[in-house]
């Protein structure tokens, strides 16, 4: 695996893709866990621009979730649709 062979950039990408996968399934909690792991690995690799980009995406996603909760939207789960 990427972790076993110390391919930090591959591990970061795997975590990021797993996060998007769980986001599409509607599991925001699990997605957030993987986004944080991806951020950690991108930072370890030195990809600070990617860290910033990922942070901004997660920040917008969290804001959308908070807005949905605040407006008591009929949507039961937050999704990434519309967040780019």
Helices and strands as residue ranges (DSSP letters): H 8-25, H 28-45, H 48-70
